Amino acid sequence: MVKVSGNAWYWFALFFVPVINFFATLKISIDIAGKFNKGILFGLGLTFISFIFYPLLGFGGYQYNDATSSTESMA
């Protein structure tokens, strides 16, 4: 999830720190929603109702949009 959201590797370590892990999960979920061209509310859904929203991403018609790889391939 950390890699898909485009965050640095140390965000994974924040999952193991009490209280901070909630904020790390929140930020990573919002970043993942952004990679699928969805807004903050969808990211909050990924955080709080993940058993519904992650299958929506997986089985729905959403397309992953990694803007960093498309600009690197142009150069």
HELIX and SHEET records of a PDB file:
HELIX    1   1 VAL A    2  SER A    5  1                                   4    
HELIX    2   2 TYR A   10  ALA A   13  1                                   4    
HELIX    3   3 LEU A   14  PHE A   16  5                                   3    
HELIX    4   4 ILE A   20  LYS A   35  1                                  16    
HELIX    5   5 ILE A   40  PHE A   48  1                                   9    
HELIX    6   6 SER A   50  PHE A   59  1                                  10    
HELIX    7   7 ALA A   67  MET A   74  1                                   8    
END                                                                             
